[in-house]
Amino acid sequence: AELIRRLAPVAACYLIGGRGEQRQLEEINASSGSLAGVLAGTLTLGEVAALIEKAKLLVTVDTGPMHIANAVGTPVVALFGPTDPKGWGPRGASDIVLQHPVNCSPCWGKGLCEDHQCMKNLDTDTVISAAIGVMRGSSFG
């Protein structure tokens, strides 16, 4: 929600996902002040690809849309935790992978932890700085 609040003044924001994620995405959007469009379950795969291709940036976790962004040349800020960005991360020149190091990562989502510190400890300000930097075309680090 904070990411949307901070990016909405400079870029249109959309939350994409499947039908099963609609309620969760609507809650996130409501927490942001309803500043994003919620497109959960409303787009075909081709429409998702077209939307991502037109986007200035995709902020995501390790998902299919991240790989679509790489295929169409849209910059990515990818948040990694239970999976390994060395094997599955984005490969674009301006893409950024953010990961909070913990001993149990990557666990591949096999239920080895109960608190998901690998994701919860990703700093919001770092994610926002990376996203703004990518949109401005500057390096991050």
N, CA, C and O atoms as CSV, one atom per row, in Angstrom:
chain,resi,resn,atom,element,x,y,z
A,1,ALA,N,N,0.827,-1.192,0.000
A,1,ALA,CA,C,0.000,0.000,0.000
A,1,ALA,C,C,0.874,1.260,0.000
A,1,ALA,O,O,0.566,2.243,-0.674
A,2,GLU,N,N,1.953,1.212,0.758
A,2,GLU,CA,C,2.849,2.381,0.814
A,2,GLU,C,C,3.511,2.611,-0.542
A,2,GLU,O,O,3.670,3.756,-0.966
A,3,LEU,N,N,3.892,1.551,-1.214
A,3,LEU,CA,C,4.482,1.672,-2.551
A,3,LEU,C,C,3.505,2.379,-3.483
A,3,LEU,O,O,3.901,3.281,-4.221
A,4,ILE,N,N,2.251,1.987,-3.460
A,4,ILE,CA,C,1.239,2.622,-4.310
A,4,ILE,C,C,1.089,4.089,-3.937
A,4,ILE,O,O,1.048,4.949,-4.817
A,5,ARG,N,N,1.006,4.387,-2.638
A,5,ARG,CA,C,0.863,5.786,-2.203
A,5,ARG,C,C,2.010,6.652,-2.732
A,5,ARG,O,O,1.799,7.794,-3.140
A,6,ARG,N,N,3.213,6.100,-2.719
A,6,ARG,CA,C,4.384,6.878,-3.123
A,6,ARG,C,C,4.544,6.964,-4.639
A,6,ARG,O,O,5.070,7.956,-5.145
A,7,LEU,N,N,4.098,5.943,-5.370
A,7,LEU,CA,C,4.268,5.954,-6.818
A,7,LEU,C,C,3.088,6.581,-7.567
A,7,LEU,O,O,3.263,7.094,-8.672
A,8,ALA,N,N,1.902,6.545,-6.982
A,8,ALA,CA,C,0.707,7.044,-7.675
A,8,ALA,C,C,0.830,8.497,-8.147
A,8,ALA,O,O,0.288,8.824,-9.202
A,9,PRO,N,N,1.513,9.379,-7.419
A,9,PRO,CA,C,1.637,10.749,-7.934
A,9,PRO,C,C,2.469,10.865,-9.213
A,9,PRO,O,O,2.356,11.860,-9.928
A,10,VAL,N,N,3.300,9.867,-9.512
A,10,VAL,CA,C,4.169,9.955,-10.691
A,10,VAL,C,C,3.844,8.916,-11.761
A,10,VAL,O,O,4.368,9.000,-12.872
A,11,ALA,N,N,2.999,7.948,-11.454
A,11,ALA,CA,C,2.681,6.902,-12.436
A,11,ALA,C,C,1.355,6.231,-12.077
A,11,ALA,O,O,1.018,6.077,-10.902
A,12,ALA,N,N,0.618,5.840,-13.099
A,12,ALA,CA,C,-0.601,5.063,-12.860
A,12,ALA,C,C,-0.186,3.700,-12.299
A,12,ALA,O,O,0.766,3.084,-12.779
A,13,CYS,N,N,-0.900,3.247,-11.294
A,13,CYS,CA,C,-0.577,1.978,-10.637
A,13,CYS,C,C,-1.727,0.986,-10.829
A,13,CYS,O,O,-2.902,1.342,-10.735
A,14,TYR,N,N,-1.355,-0.258,-11.098
A,14,TYR,CA,C,-2.342,-1.326,-11.267
A,14,TYR,C,C,-1.887,-2.547,-10.484
A,14,TYR,O,O,-0.697,-2.857,-10.430
A,15,LEU,N,N,-2.838,-3.229,-9.884
A,15,LEU,CA,C,-2.583,-4.488,-9.193
A,15,LEU,C,C,-3.154,-5.592,-10.064
A,15,LEU,O,O,-4.346,-5.604,-10.369
A,16,ILE,N,N,-2.288,-6.526,-10.462
A,16,ILE,CA,C,-2.734,-7.620,-11.312
A,16,ILE,C,C,-2.593,-8.933,-10.558
A,16,ILE,O,O,-1.757,-9.066,-9.664
A,17,GLY,N,N,-3.409,-9.885,-10.927
A,17,GLY,CA,C,-3.376,-11.200,-10.307
A,17,GLY,C,C,-4.559,-12.014,-10.802
A,17,GLY,O,O,-5.313,-11.578,-11.671
A,18,GLY,N,N,-4.706,-13.189,-10.240
A,18,GLY,CA,C,-5.812,-14.056,-10.594
A,18,GLY,C,C,-7.062,-13.719,-9.809
A,18,GLY,O,O,-7.033,-12.917,-8.876
A,19,ARG,N,N,-8.165,-14.347,-10.203
A,19,ARG,CA,C,-9.441,-14.122,-9.502
A,19,ARG,C,C,-9.328,-14.417,-8.006
A,19,ARG,O,O,-9.922,-13.717,-7.186
A,20,GLY,N,N,-8.570,-15.444,-7.654
A,20,GLY,CA,C,-8.428,-15.818,-6.256
A,20,GLY,C,C,-7.683,-14.792,-5.413
A,20,GLY,O,O,-7.710,-14.855,-4.184
A,21,GLU,N,N,-7.029,-13.864,-6.059
A,21,GLU,CA,C,-6.286,-12.821,-5.344
A,21,GLU,C,C,-7.036,-11.494,-5.290
A,21,GLU,O,O,-6.542,-10.525,-4.712
A,22,GLN,N,N,-8.211,-11.444,-5.882
A,22,GLN,CA,C,-8.948,-10.188,-5.994
A,22,GLN,C,C,-9.209,-9.539,-4.638
A,22,GLN,O,O,-8.945,-8.349,-4.467
A,23,ARG,N,N,-9.716,-10.291,-3.685
A,23,ARG,CA,C,-10.037,-9.705,-2.373
A,23,ARG,C,C,-8.796,-9.119,-1.720
A,23,ARG,O,O,-8.830,-8.009,-1.188
A,24,GLN,N,N,-7.709,-9.863,-1.763
A,24,GLN,CA,C,-6.462,-9.406,-1.167
A,24,GLN,C,C,-5.952,-8.129,-1.852
A,24,GLN,O,O,-5.513,-7.194,-1.183
A,25,LEU,N,N,-6.013,-8.101,-3.175
A,25,LEU,CA,C,-5.548,-6.933,-3.907
A,25,LEU,C,C,-6.454,-5.725,-3.659
A,25,LEU,O,O,-5.974,-4.594,-3.586
A,26,GLU,N,N,-7.749,-5.962,-3.532
A,26,GLU,CA,C,-8.664,-4.862,-3.205
A,26,GLU,C,C,-8.379,-4.306,-1.814
A,26,GLU,O,O,-8.491,-3.099,-1.597
A,27,GLU,N,N,-8.012,-5.173,-0.867
A,27,GLU,CA,C,-7.642,-4.714,0.475
A,27,GLU,C,C,-6.364,-3.873,0.441
A,27,GLU,O,O,-6.271,-2.842,1.107
A,28,ILE,N,N,-5.395,-4.319,-0.334
A,28,ILE,CA,C,-4.158,-3.544,-0.480
A,28,ILE,C,C,-4.479,-2.178,-1.084
A,28,ILE,O,O,-3.997,-1.149,-0.610
A,29,ASN,N,N,-5.290,-2.182,-2.122
A,29,ASN,CA,C,-5.649,-0.923,-2.765
A,29,ASN,C,C,-6.401,-0.004,-1.801
A,29,ASN,O,O,-6.128,1.196,-1.752
A,30,ALA,N,N,-7.334,-0.551,-1.043
A,30,ALA,CA,C,-8.072,0.259,-0.064
A,30,ALA,C,C,-7.115,0.874,0.954
A,30,ALA,O,O,-7.283,2.025,1.355
A,31,SER,N,N,-6.110,0.103,1.371
A,31,SER,CA,C,-5.121,0.611,2.325
A,31,SER,C,C,-4.290,1.745,1.731
A,31,SER,O,O,-3.755,2.581,2.460
A,32,SER,N,N,-4.187,1.767,0.409
A,32,SER,CA,C,-3.413,2.822,-0.253
A,32,SER,C,C,-4.243,4.080,-0.473
A,32,SER,O,O,-3.718,5.098,-0.924
A,33,GLY,N,N,-5.522,4.020,-0.163
A,33,GLY,CA,C,-6.412,5.132,-0.463
A,33,GLY,C,C,-7.091,4.963,-1.814
A,33,GLY,O,O,-7.557,5.931,-2.414
A,34,SER,N,N,-7.139,3.725,-2.282
A,34,SER,CA,C,-7.755,3.374,-3.571
A,34,SER,C,C,-7.122,4.150,-4.725
A,34,SER,O,O,-7.815,4.720,-5.567
A,35,LEU,N,N,-5.790,4.157,-4.741
A,35,LEU,CA,C,-5.038,4.888,-5.756
A,35,LEU,C,C,-4.664,4.050,-6.965
A,35,LEU,O,O,-4.128,4.579,-7.939
A,36,ALA,N,N,-4.936,2.749,-6.921
A,36,ALA,CA,C,-4.562,1.855,-8.030
A,36,ALA,C,C,-5.805,1.253,-8.655
A,36,ALA,O,O,-6.879,1.226,-8.055
A,37,GLY,N,N,-5.630,0.777,-9.863
A,37,GLY,CA,C,-6.672,-0.022,-10.490
A,37,GLY,C,C,-6.438,-1.474,-10.114
A,37,GLY,O,O,-5.299,-1.942,-10.135
A,38,VAL,N,N,-7.495,-2.191,-9.772
A,38,VAL,CA,C,-7.380,-3.609,-9.438
A,38,VAL,C,C,-7.908,-4.410,-10.628
A,38,VAL,O,O,-9.089,-4.343,-10.968
A,39,LEU,N,N,-7.006,-5.169,-11.249
A,39,LEU,CA,C,-7.350,-5.915,-12.455
A,39,LEU,C,C,-7.300,-7.419,-12.232
A,39,LEU,O,O,-7.103,-8.177,-13.181
A,40,ALA,N,N,-7.472,-7.850,-11.018
A,40,ALA,CA,C,-7.386,-9.275,-10.685
A,40,ALA,C,C,-8.453,-10.072,-11.417
A,40,ALA,O,O,-9.649,-9.810,-11.284
A,41,GLY,N,N,-7.997,-11.053,-12.193
A,41,GLY,CA,C,-8.907,-11.949,-12.870
A,41,GLY,C,C,-9.671,-11.347,-14.026
A,41,GLY,O,O,-10.603,-11.970,-14.534
A,42,THR,N,N,-9.301,-10.137,-14.464
A,42,THR,CA,C,-10.062,-9.471,-15.517
A,42,THR,C,C,-9.356,-9.483,-16.869
A,42,THR,O,O,-9.963,-9.142,-17.884
A,43,LEU,N,N,-8.091,-9.867,-16.895
A,43,LEU,CA,C,-7.303,-9.797,-18.122
A,43,LEU,C,C,-6.915,-11.186,-18.616
A,43,LEU,O,O,-6.652,-12.093,-17.826
A,44,THR,N,N,-6.884,-11.329,-19.927
A,44,THR,CA,C,-6.336,-12.550,-20.505
A,44,THR,C,C,-4.811,-12.480,-20.392
A,44,THR,O,O,-4.264,-11.421,-20.083
A,45,LEU,N,N,-4.137,-13.571,-20.634
A,45,LEU,CA,C,-2.682,-13.567,-20.589
A,45,LEU,C,C,-2.108,-12.578,-21.605
A,45,LEU,O,O,-1.140,-11.878,-21.309
A,46,GLY,N,N,-2.693,-12.520,-22.788
A,46,GLY,CA,C,-2.253,-11.563,-23.800
A,46,GLY,C,C,-2.440,-10.125,-23.351
A,46,GLY,O,O,-1.593,-9.272,-23.612
A,47,GLU,N,N,-3.560,-9.854,-22.670
A,47,GLU,CA,C,-3.808,-8.502,-22.158
A,47,GLU,C,C,-2.846,-8.140,-21.038
A,47,GLU,O,O,-2.411,-6.993,-20.934
A,48,VAL,N,N,-2.509,-9.126,-20.189
A,48,VAL,CA,C,-1.505,-8.894,-19.152
A,48,VAL,C,C,-0.180,-8.517,-19.804
A,48,VAL,O,O,0.478,-7.569,-19.376
A,49,ALA,N,N,0.209,-9.253,-20.830
A,49,ALA,CA,C,1.464,-8.960,-21.533
A,49,ALA,C,C,1.427,-7.573,-22.155
A,49,ALA,O,O,2.421,-6.850,-22.094
A,50,ALA,N,N,0.302,-7.183,-22.752
A,50,ALA,CA,C,0.182,-5.857,-23.365
A,50,ALA,C,C,0.275,-4.759,-22.310
A,50,ALA,O,O,0.928,-3.740,-22.532
A,51,LEU,N,N,-0.372,-4.959,-21.168
A,51,LEU,CA,C,-0.302,-3.980,-20.079
A,51,LEU,C,C,1.129,-3.841,-19.575
A,51,LEU,O,O,1.624,-2.728,-19.399
A,52,ILE,N,N,1.787,-4.963,-19.346
A,52,ILE,CA,C,3.164,-4.936,-18.846
A,52,ILE,C,C,4.088,-4.279,-19.867
A,52,ILE,O,O,5.004,-3.547,-19.490
A,53,GLU,N,N,3.857,-4.532,-21.149
A,53,GLU,CA,C,4.702,-3.933,-22.183
A,53,GLU,C,C,4.593,-2.408,-22.182
A,53,GLU,O,O,5.575,-1.720,-22.462
A,54,LYS,N,N,3.420,-1.877,-21.873
A,54,LYS,CA,C,3.210,-0.429,-21.853
A,54,LYS,C,C,3.690,0.211,-20.544
A,54,LYS,O,O,3.839,1.431,-20.468
A,55,ALA,N,N,3.930,-0.606,-19.524
A,55,ALA,CA,C,4.289,-0.090,-18.197
A,55,ALA,C,C,5.705,0.477,-18.173
A,55,ALA,O,O,6.580,0.033,-18.917
A,56,LYS,N,N,5.913,1.465,-17.306
A,56,LYS,CA,C,7.253,1.998,-17.058
A,56,LYS,C,C,8.064,1.040,-16.208
A,56,LYS,O,O,9.294,1.032,-16.264
A,57,LEU,N,N,7.365,0.227,-15.417
A,57,LEU,CA,C,8.012,-0.620,-14.419
A,57,LEU,C,C,7.026,-1.665,-13.929
A,57,LEU,O,O,5.821,-1.421,-13.868
A,58,LEU,N,N,7.555,-2.841,-13.579
A,58,LEU,CA,C,6.780,-3.863,-12.889
A,58,LEU,C,C,7.479,-4.159,-11.576
A,58,LEU,O,O,8.647,-4.548,-11.565
A,59,VAL,N,N,6.772,-3.977,-10.466
A,59,VAL,CA,C,7.268,-4.387,-9.154
A,59,VAL,C,C,6.551,-5.685,-8.843
A,59,VAL,O,O,5.321,-5.742,-8.873
A,60,THR,N,N,7.315,-6.731,-8.545
A,60,THR,CA,C,6.720,-8.057,-8.446
A,60,THR,C,C,7.559,-8.973,-7.581
A,60,THR,O,O,8.675,-8.634,-7.187
A,61,VAL,N,N,7.017,-10.114,-7.299
A,61,VAL,CA,C,7.775,-11.216,-6.712
A,61,VAL,C,C,8.073,-12.180,-7.862
A,61,VAL,O,O,7.837,-11.846,-9.024
A,62,ASP,N,N,8.581,-13.356,-7.554
A,62,ASP,CA,C,8.943,-14.344,-8.565
A,62,ASP,C,C,7.669,-14.948,-9.155
A,62,ASP,O,O,7.147,-15.942,-8.649
A,63,THR,N,N,7.177,-14.332,-10.230
A,63,THR,CA,C,5.919,-14.752,-10.853
A,63,THR,C,C,6.050,-14.758,-12.367
A,63,THR,O,O,7.043,-14.285,-12.921
A,64,GLY,N,N,5.049,-15.293,-13.018
A,64,GLY,CA,C,4.994,-15.274,-14.472
A,64,GLY,C,C,5.061,-13.868,-15.048
A,64,GLY,O,O,5.780,-13.652,-16.024
A,65,PRO,N,N,4.327,-12.888,-14.474
A,65,PRO,CA,C,4.426,-11.524,-15.007
A,65,PRO,C,C,5.856,-10.965,-15.003
A,65,PRO,O,O,6.198,-10.156,-15.865
A,66,MET,N,N,6.689,-11.381,-14.049
A,66,MET,CA,C,8.087,-10.937,-14.053
A,66,MET,C,C,8.778,-11.406,-15.332
A,66,MET,O,O,9.532,-10.654,-15.949
A,67,HIS,N,N,8.517,-12.644,-15.723
A,67,HIS,CA,C,9.137,-13.188,-16.925
A,67,HIS,C,C,8.540,-12.557,-18.187
A,67,HIS,O,O,9.241,-12.366,-19.180
A,68,ILE,N,N,7.261,-12.238,-18.142
A,68,ILE,CA,C,6.641,-11.514,-19.256
A,68,ILE,C,C,7.314,-10.153,-19.411
A,68,ILE,O,O,7.632,-9.741,-20.526
A,69,ALA,N,N,7.532,-9.458,-18.304
A,69,ALA,CA,C,8.196,-8.150,-18.356
A,69,ALA,C,C,9.558,-8.270,-19.022
A,69,ALA,O,O,9.919,-7.433,-19.850
A,70,ASN,N,N,10.312,-9.294,-18.673
A,70,ASN,CA,C,11.612,-9.503,-19.308
A,70,ASN,C,C,11.456,-9.757,-20.800
A,70,ASN,O,O,12.260,-9.275,-21.598
A,71,ALA,N,N,10.445,-10.497,-21.177
A,71,ALA,CA,C,10.244,-10.818,-22.590
A,71,ALA,C,C,9.879,-9.587,-23.421
A,71,ALA,O,O,10.255,-9.490,-24.589
A,72,VAL,N,N,9.145,-8.645,-22.816
A,72,VAL,CA,C,8.708,-7.458,-23.558
A,72,VAL,C,C,9.572,-6.234,-23.284
A,72,VAL,O,O,9.314,-5.162,-23.831
A,73,GLY,N,N,10.601,-6.381,-22.436
A,73,GLY,CA,C,11.550,-5.297,-22.204
A,73,GLY,C,C,11.145,-4.269,-21.169
A,73,GLY,O,O,11.701,-3.171,-21.140
A,74,THR,N,N,10.187,-4.603,-20.317
A,74,THR,CA,C,9.783,-3.686,-19.251
A,74,THR,C,C,10.684,-3.883,-18.045
A,74,THR,O,O,10.889,-5.017,-17.614
A,75,PRO,N,N,11.229,-2.800,-17.486
A,75,PRO,CA,C,12.091,-2.927,-16.303
A,75,PRO,C,C,11.334,-3.525,-15.119
A,75,PRO,O,O,10.125,-3.345,-14.974
A,76,VAL,N,N,12.083,-4.246,-14.275
A,76,VAL,CA,C,11.505,-4.964,-13.148
A,76,VAL,C,C,12.251,-4.636,-11.861
A,76,VAL,O,O,13.479,-4.544,-11.847
A,77,VAL,N,N,11.498,-4.462,-10.787
A,77,VAL,CA,C,12.031,-4.534,-9.429
A,77,VAL,C,C,11.402,-5.791,-8.855
A,77,VAL,O,O,10.195,-5.846,-8.621
A,78,ALA,N,N,12.237,-6.803,-8.629
A,78,ALA,CA,C,11.751,-8.114,-8.196
A,78,ALA,C,C,12.139,-8.366,-6.752
A,78,ALA,O,O,13.302,-8.223,-6.376
A,79,LEU,N,N,11.158,-8.742,-5.947
A,79,LEU,CA,C,11.368,-9.041,-4.536
A,79,LEU,C,C,11.466,-10.550,-4.378
A,79,LEU,O,O,10.527,-11.281,-4.691
A,80,PHE,N,N,12.608,-11.006,-3.891
A,80,PHE,CA,C,12.831,-12.444,-3.756
A,80,PHE,C,C,12.972,-12.828,-2.297
A,80,PHE,O,O,13.521,-12.072,-1.496
A,81,GLY,N,N,12.476,-14.001,-1.958
A,81,GLY,CA,C,12.578,-14.556,-0.620
A,81,GLY,C,C,12.760,-16.054,-0.675
A,81,GLY,O,O,13.881,-16.549,-0.553
A,82,PRO,N,N,11.658,-16.795,-0.859
A,82,PRO,CA,C,11.759,-18.254,-0.817
A,82,PRO,C,C,12.350,-18.889,-2.069
A,82,PRO,O,O,12.667,-20.079,-2.056
A,83,THR,N,N,12.507,-18.134,-3.144
A,83,THR,CA,C,13.115,-18.685,-4.350
A,83,THR,C,C,14.450,-18.003,-4.622
A,83,THR,O,O,14.772,-16.988,-4.004
A,84,ASP,N,N,15.215,-18.555,-5.536
A,84,ASP,CA,C,16.578,-18.092,-5.781
A,84,ASP,C,C,16.659,-17.229,-7.042
A,84,ASP,O,O,16.424,-17.720,-8.146
A,85,PRO,N,N,16.989,-15.949,-6.882
A,85,PRO,CA,C,17.067,-15.083,-8.057
A,85,PRO,C,C,18.203,-15.458,-9.011
A,85,PRO,O,O,18.186,-15.062,-10.176
A,86,LYS,N,N,19.185,-16.213,-8.529
A,86,LYS,CA,C,20.272,-16.622,-9.422
A,86,LYS,C,C,19.751,-17.511,-10.540
A,86,LYS,O,O,20.263,-17.473,-11.659
A,87,GLY,N,N,18.756,-18.294,-10.247
A,87,GLY,CA,C,18.182,-19.164,-11.260
A,87,GLY,C,C,16.939,-18.606,-11.913
A,87,GLY,O,O,16.669,-18.883,-13.082
A,88,TRP,N,N,16.174,-17.816,-11.163
A,88,TRP,CA,C,14.857,-17.421,-11.637
A,88,TRP,C,C,14.654,-15.920,-11.720
A,88,TRP,O,O,13.564,-15.468,-12.070
A,89,GLY,N,N,15.676,-15.137,-11.407
A,89,GLY,CA,C,15.529,-13.687,-11.381
A,89,GLY,C,C,15.449,-13.055,-12.755
A,89,GLY,O,O,15.755,-13.694,-13.762
A,90,PRO,N,N,15.037,-11.800,-12.792
A,90,PRO,CA,C,14.961,-11.078,-14.063
A,90,PRO,C,C,16.360,-10.835,-14.627
A,90,PRO,O,O,17.340,-10.824,-13.882
A,91,ARG,N,N,16.449,-10.644,-15.919
A,91,ARG,CA,C,17.744,-10.536,-16.585
A,91,ARG,C,C,17.945,-9.233,-17.352
A,91,ARG,O,O,18.960,-9.080,-18.031
A,92,GLY,N,N,17.021,-8.303,-17.266
A,92,GLY,CA,C,17.141,-7.045,-17.992
A,92,GLY,C,C,18.245,-6.166,-17.426
A,92,GLY,O,O,18.582,-6.258,-16.245
A,93,ALA,N,N,18.801,-5.320,-18.272
A,93,ALA,CA,C,19.926,-4.466,-17.877
A,93,ALA,C,C,19.584,-3.524,-16.727
A,93,ALA,O,O,20.447,-3.219,-15.904
A,94,SER,N,N,18.340,-3.062,-16.660
A,94,SER,CA,C,17.971,-2.129,-15.595
A,94,SER,C,C,17.153,-2.785,-14.486
A,94,SER,O,O,16.663,-2.099,-13.589
A,95,ASP,N,N,17.003,-4.109,-14.542
A,95,ASP,CA,C,16.235,-4.816,-13.512
A,95,ASP,C,C,16.983,-4.827,-12.188
A,95,ASP,O,O,18.214,-4.840,-12.149
A,96,ILE,N,N,16.221,-4.822,-11.117
A,96,ILE,CA,C,16.785,-4.850,-9.771
A,96,ILE,C,C,16.150,-5.997,-9.004
A,96,ILE,O,O,14.930,-6.160,-9.006
A,97,VAL,N,N,16.979,-6.782,-8.354
A,97,VAL,CA,C,16.514,-7.837,-7.455
A,97,VAL,C,C,16.773,-7.380,-6.031
A,97,VAL,O,O,17.893,-7.003,-5.684
A,98,LEU,N,N,15.742,-7.414,-5.215
A,98,LEU,CA,C,15.877,-7.084,-3.799
A,98,LEU,C,C,15.591,-8.346,-2.993
A,98,LEU,O,O,14.611,-9.052,-3.226
A,99,GLN,N,N,16.479,-8.602,-2.039
A,99,GLN,CA,C,16.372,-9.822,-1.239
A,99,GLN,C,C,16.937,-9.543,0.140
A,99,GLN,O,O,18.004,-8.944,0.274
A,100,HIS,N,N,16.219,-9.979,1.162
A,100,HIS,CA,C,16.710,-9.872,2.534
A,100,HIS,C,C,17.357,-11.213,2.897
A,100,HIS,O,O,16.674,-12.237,2.941
A,101,PRO,N,N,18.650,-11.213,3.155
A,101,PRO,CA,C,19.319,-12.493,3.422
A,101,PRO,C,C,18.901,-13.116,4.756
A,101,PRO,O,O,18.956,-12.474,5.805
A,102,VAL,N,N,18.490,-14.360,4.690
A,102,VAL,CA,C,18.211,-15.172,5.879
A,102,VAL,C,C,18.766,-16.565,5.615
A,102,VAL,O,O,18.861,-16.995,4.466
A,103,ASN,N,N,19.124,-17.250,6.656
A,103,ASN,CA,C,19.770,-18.564,6.517
A,103,ASN,C,C,18.910,-19.607,5.815
A,103,ASN,O,O,19.442,-20.505,5.164
A,104,CYS,N,N,17.598,-19.504,5.935
A,104,CYS,CA,C,16.725,-20.539,5.380
A,104,CYS,C,C,16.331,-20.294,3.921
A,104,CYS,O,O,15.598,-21.092,3.337
A,105,SER,N,N,16.805,-19.211,3.338
A,105,SER,CA,C,16.432,-18.895,1.959
A,105,SER,C,C,17.547,-19.294,0.998
A,105,SER,O,O,18.715,-19.027,1.281
A,106,PRO,N,N,17.227,-19.920,-0.121
A,106,PRO,CA,C,15.876,-20.217,-0.591
A,106,PRO,C,C,15.339,-21.522,-0.007
A,106,PRO,O,O,16.055,-22.519,0.088
A,107,CYS,N,N,14.086,-21.494,0.375
A,107,CYS,CA,C,13.428,-22.696,0.894
A,107,CYS,C,C,12.465,-23.284,-0.139
A,107,CYS,O,O,11.952,-24.391,0.028
A,108,TRP,N,N,12.231,-22.521,-1.209
A,108,TRP,CA,C,11.341,-22.931,-2.293
A,108,TRP,C,C,9.899,-23.110,-1.824
A,108,TRP,O,O,9.141,-23.877,-2.419
A,109,GLY,N,N,9.518,-22.401,-0.755
A,109,GLY,CA,C,8.143,-22.439,-0.287
A,109,GLY,C,C,7.700,-23.765,0.280
A,109,GLY,O,O,6.514,-24.094,0.242
A,110,LYS,N,N,8.629,-24.524,0.800
A,110,LYS,CA,C,8.313,-25.860,1.302
A,110,LYS,C,C,7.861,-25.850,2.762
A,110,LYS,O,O,7.865,-26.895,3.412
A,111,GLY,N,N,7.472,-24.688,3.286
A,111,GLY,CA,C,6.925,-24.608,4.625
A,111,GLY,C,C,7.939,-24.753,5.734
A,111,GLY,O,O,7.588,-25.156,6.843
A,112,LEU,N,N,9.187,-24.432,5.461
A,112,LEU,CA,C,10.216,-24.579,6.478
A,112,LEU,C,C,10.201,-23.446,7.503
A,112,LEU,O,O,10.794,-23.573,8.574
A,113,CYS,N,N,9.544,-22.369,7.192
A,113,CYS,CA,C,9.466,-21.271,8.167
A,113,CYS,C,C,8.009,-20.869,8.348
A,113,CYS,O,O,7.160,-21.102,7.488
A,114,GLU,N,N,7.760,-20.270,9.473
A,114,GLU,CA,C,6.396,-19.840,9.772
A,114,GLU,C,C,6.241,-18.330,9.715
A,114,GLU,O,O,5.123,-17.816,9.705
A,115,ASP,N,N,7.374,-17.611,9.679
A,115,ASP,CA,C,7.269,-16.157,9.775
A,115,ASP,C,C,7.667,-15.396,8.521
A,115,ASP,O,O,7.487,-14.180,8.465
A,116,HIS,N,N,8.198,-16.069,7.525
A,116,HIS,CA,C,8.519,-15.457,6.231
A,116,HIS,C,C,9.355,-14.183,6.348
A,116,HIS,O,O,9.087,-13.189,5.674
A,117,GLN,N,N,10.361,-14.226,7.202
A,117,GLN,CA,C,11.210,-13.057,7.406
A,117,GLN,C,C,11.927,-12.624,6.128
A,117,GLN,O,O,12.265,-11.451,5.974
A,118,CYS,N,N,12.157,-13.555,5.224
A,118,CYS,CA,C,12.817,-13.205,3.961
A,118,CYS,C,C,12.022,-12.158,3.191
A,118,CYS,O,O,12.609,-11.347,2.475
A,119,MET,N,N,10.711,-12.160,3.323
A,119,MET,CA,C,9.875,-11.177,2.638
A,119,MET,C,C,9.486,-10.028,3.563
A,119,MET,O,O,9.488,-8.868,3.149
A,120,LYS,N,N,9.156,-10.341,4.802
A,120,LYS,CA,C,8.711,-9.304,5.731
A,120,LYS,C,C,9.804,-8.283,6.040
A,120,LYS,O,O,9.506,-7.131,6.355
A,121,ASN,N,N,11.057,-8.697,5.952
A,121,ASN,CA,C,12.154,-7.783,6.286
A,121,ASN,C,C,12.675,-6.992,5.096
A,121,ASN,O,O,13.654,-6.258,5.227
A,122,LEU,N,N,12.042,-7.128,3.943
A,122,LEU,CA,C,12.408,-6.260,2.828
A,122,LEU,C,C,11.953,-4.850,3.184
A,122,LEU,O,O,10.782,-4.630,3.493
A,123,ASP,N,N,12.855,-3.921,3.141
A,123,ASP,CA,C,12.593,-2.549,3.564
A,123,ASP,C,C,11.752,-1.799,2.526
A,123,ASP,O,O,12.131,-1.712,1.358
A,124,THR,N,N,10.628,-1.267,2.953
A,124,THR,CA,C,9.726,-0.550,2.055
A,124,THR,C,C,10.415,0.617,1.380
A,124,THR,O,O,10.243,0.819,0.178
A,125,ASP,N,N,11.190,1.392,2.125
A,125,ASP,CA,C,11.874,2.541,1.525
A,125,ASP,C,C,12.865,2.104,0.452
A,125,ASP,O,O,13.043,2.804,-0.545
A,126,THR,N,N,13.512,0.955,0.644
A,126,THR,CA,C,14.446,0.440,-0.358
A,126,THR,C,C,13.695,0.069,-1.631
A,126,THR,O,O,14.159,0.362,-2.733
A,127,VAL,N,N,12.545,-0.570,-1.487
A,127,VAL,CA,C,11.739,-0.947,-2.648
A,127,VAL,C,C,11.286,0.312,-3.395
A,127,VAL,O,O,11.362,0.372,-4.622
A,128,ILE,N,N,10.823,1.297,-2.661
A,128,ILE,CA,C,10.350,2.547,-3.271
A,128,ILE,C,C,11.501,3.273,-3.966
A,128,ILE,O,O,11.338,3.761,-5.085
A,129,SER,N,N,12.648,3.346,-3.320
A,129,SER,CA,C,13.815,3.999,-3.934
A,129,SER,C,C,14.229,3.288,-5.218
A,129,SER,O,O,14.544,3.935,-6.216
A,130,ALA,N,N,14.228,1.970,-5.192
A,130,ALA,CA,C,14.587,1.208,-6.387
A,130,ALA,C,C,13.589,1.477,-7.506
A,130,ALA,O,O,13.982,1.703,-8.651
A,131,ALA,N,N,12.300,1.454,-7.180
A,131,ALA,CA,C,11.266,1.670,-8.192
A,131,ALA,C,C,11.381,3.064,-8.804
A,131,ALA,O,O,11.330,3.208,-10.026
A,132,ILE,N,N,11.532,4.071,-7.985
A,132,ILE,CA,C,11.654,5.442,-8.488
A,132,ILE,C,C,12.928,5.588,-9.314
A,132,ILE,O,O,12.921,6.240,-10.359
A,133,GLY,N,N,14.012,4.987,-8.854
A,133,GLY,CA,C,15.263,5.044,-9.605
A,133,GLY,C,C,15.136,4.415,-10.973
A,133,GLY,O,O,15.623,4.975,-11.955
A,134,VAL,N,N,14.495,3.264,-11.060
A,134,VAL,CA,C,14.328,2.591,-12.348
A,134,VAL,C,C,13.450,3.447,-13.263
A,134,VAL,O,O,13.754,3.592,-14.447
A,135,MET,N,N,12.372,4.011,-12.731
A,135,MET,CA,C,11.494,4.825,-13.562
A,135,MET,C,C,12.201,6.086,-14.072
A,135,MET,O,O,11.908,6.573,-15.164
A,136,ARG,N,N,13.113,6.597,-13.287
A,136,ARG,CA,C,13.879,7.777,-13.703
A,136,ARG,C,C,15.065,7.421,-14.580
A,136,ARG,O,O,15.734,8.301,-15.122
A,137,GLY,N,N,15.320,6.136,-14.716
A,137,GLY,CA,C,16.434,5.693,-15.549
A,137,GLY,C,C,17.785,5.782,-14.882
A,137,GLY,O,O,18.816,5.747,-15.555
A,138,SER,N,N,17.795,5.896,-13.559
A,138,SER,CA,C,19.080,5.968,-12.857
A,138,SER,C,C,19.417,4.621,-12.257
A,138,SER,O,O,18.557,3.752,-12.111
A,139,SER,N,N,20.666,4.463,-11.915
A,139,SER,CA,C,21.094,3.206,-11.295
A,139,SER,C,C,20.708,3.216,-9.828
A,139,SER,O,O,20.409,4.261,-9.251
A,140,PHE,N,N,20.722,2.057,-9.252
A,140,PHE,CA,C,20.350,1.886,-7.846
A,140,PHE,C,C,21.444,1.124,-7.152
A,140,PHE,O,O,22.019,0.193,-7.717
A,141,GLY,N,N,21.739,1.514,-5.918
A,141,GLY,CA,C,22.727,0.725,-5.204
A,141,GLY,C,C,23.391,1.481,-4.110
A,141,GLY,O,O,24.253,0.937,-3.419
